[in-house]
Amino acid sequence: MHQRKIAIFLCDLTGVMAQPWVEAGYEAILIDPQHPEGVHTDGAITKVGHIIDHPESWRIIREAVATAQVEFVAGFPPCTDLAVSGARWFEAKRKADPAVQFKAMHVVWQCQIIGELSGAPWFAENPVSQISSLWRKPDHWFHPWQFSGFCADDQYTKKTCLWTGGGFVMPAPFTDESLGSPDDRIHKAPPGPERANFRSATPAGFARAVFLANHKPAAAALVAA
């Protein structure tokens, strides 16, 4: 295992962010409790069906970092208890569990720590949220429509913040002006069991843009060798 360069994706169910890296020949590690329980490898993709703070998750992460082959880390910590869009429920949640937001921030900081340990460019992503108050202001923010030139399906608004490190390069916008005004499908998403996953899905255009900005040509030569 780990004969190639590695990219790690934390709290990542869809694998959209990983796809450009896999296409370029990288191994991808996806950790999310919604994956089937356990560790399952299919080709270049390893899915870990646990929370980050699980012995198997930490084992996989330690083994990857120890190779010095990790080239990128992306984290998508759950926003349910942090996003300001849900602020009207904060008081009730805190009454039920005074540590609710600390627990949510614990996952954010896990993403940061893993990114820093890897020595690679990294980001942790969330919508406008309490992270700005409980940790620090974001380094960057974007809307999916700003990268619609890579994916026309991303012509929608959703202000998304990034906390970054390790030399992460924020990609320049690449829009498709022919698509007209972006829609607000995220705000209008109907209630239901898949609403949270729909609202938090990674836009493919942004994923492609981040890959192009942070993928190292020198590493690509090693991958191809």
N, C-alpha and C positions, 0 to 999 in steps of 0.2 A: 504493500500500500504506500501511497505518497511518493510515487516515482516522478510525479509532475508537480508543477506549481499548484498552490491551494488557495481557494477563496472561501471564507467562512461567512455564513448568513444566519443570524440569530433571530429567533422569533419570526421565522420565515416559513409560511405555509405554502405559498404559490410557487416559489422558485423563479418568479419572473426576473428578480434582480440577478439571480445566478446564471440565467440562460446565456447572456453574451460571454461570460467567462468560460462556461462549459463549451460553447461553440469554438472558443479560441484554444481549447485543449487543456484547460485547467480542471483539477478536481474540485468539486464543490461539496461543502458540508453544510447541511441545512438542519437547524435545531428548532423544533417547535413541538409542543405537547399535543398538537392536533395531528401530527404524523402517526402512523401505526406505532404502537409501543415497541421500544427496543431500538436497535441499530440495524439499518438495512441499506446495503450498497447495491446499486444497479448501475453498472458502467462507471461513469465518472462522478456520479452523484451518491452521496451518503446522507440518508435521512435519519435523524435521531429523534425518536418520538418521546421526548421528555422535556421538562423545563430545563433552563440553563443550569440551575442549582440542583443538579442530580448527579450522582457519582458517574454514571455512564457518559453524560454530557461532558463533564469535566475531564474524564479520561480521553475522550475523543479530541477535545480541545488541546489538552496537554501534549498528546502525541503529535498533533499537527504543528503546534508551535515549536516543539522540540526539533522538528526537521529543518527549521529556518527557511521553509518553503512557502510560508503564508505571504501572499501578495496583497490581500485585501480583506477587510472585515466590514460587514454592514449589519446593523442592528435595528430591529423594528419593535421595540418594547411596547406592550399593550398600552393603549391610550385611554381605556375606559374610565379609569379613576384619576386621570390627569388632565384630559383635554378640557379647555374652557367651554366648549360646546355643551358639556355636561355639568356645568358649574351649579345649576339649580338643584342637583342631587348631592352635591358635596357634603352639605351639612348633615343630611340623613345618613350618608355613608360613614361620616366621622363619628356620629353617635353610635352606630352599630359596631364600628371598629375604629378606635382612635388612631390606629397605626396604618389605616388603609392606604394613605398616600405614601407613607414611608415604604411599605411593601412594594408599591408600584415603582418608586424611585430605586429600590434595590435592584430591579431588573435593568433599569436605565444604566446604573453604575456598573452592573456586570458587563453590559455591552461596552462601556468605556474601558473597563479594566482589561477585557479580552483584546480589544483593539490596541491598547497601549502595549500589552505583553507581546503582541504579534510583531511589533515593530513596523507594521504596514500601514498604509493609509486606511482610515476607518471613519465611519459615521454612525451616529444613532439618530433615528428619525422619529418625529412625532408631529402631530398638528399643533397649532397654537395651544400651549398647555402650561400647567403649573411648574413644569421643569424650569422655566425661566426664573421663577421665584425660589424654587427649592434647590436649584443648583446654579445655573448661570444662563445668560442670554445665549440664544443660538448663534452660530457662526454664519449661517446662510439660511435662506428660505426660498421657496419656489412654488409655482402652480404647475400642475401637469401640462396645461396648454402651452407652456413655454417651451416644451420639447415635442410639440405636435408634428414637427418636421420629420421626426423619426417614427411617429405612430399617430395616425390621424384619429384613432379612437380615444386619444388622450386630450381631446379638445374640451376640457372642463376645468372648473375652478376648484381648488382645495389648497388653501395656504398650508404649506408643509415646511417644518423647520428642521434644520440639521445641526447637530452638535458634532464637531469633527476633530480629527487629529492625525498625527503621523504623516503629515504632508498631503492630506487629501486635497484634490484639486476640484473646485466647483466648476462644472461645465458651463459654457456660455449658452444662453437660450438659442434654440433653433426651431422657429415656428413656421407653420404653414398658413400663410395669410389668406389663402383661398378658402379656408374653412369657416370664415366669419367669426362671430362672437362665441366665446366659450359658454357652455351651459353649466347649470348648477345641479347636476344629477346627484352629487353626493348629499347635498342638503335635502333633496327631495326623495331620497331613498326610503321606500316604505318599510314599516316595522316588519320584523320576521327573524327567524333563526339565523339567516345568512347576512343580515344587515351589517353586522360588525365586520365580517370578512370582506363584504363588498366595499364598505367605506374605507377599509384599511389596505386594500389591494395596491400593490406597487404599480405605478404607471410604466408601461413598457418603454416609452420614449425616454423617460428619465433614466431608467435602467441602462439603456443603450448609451445615453450621453455620459453617464458616470463611468461606464466601462471605457469609452473612448478617451476620456480625460485622465483616467488613472491607470490604465493598462500600459505596462512598460514594454516598448519594442524590444529592448535587450532581453527581457524575460520571455518574450514571444519566441525569440530565436532558440532559447533553451528548451522551451516547451516543444518546439518542432523537431528538435534534435533527437 
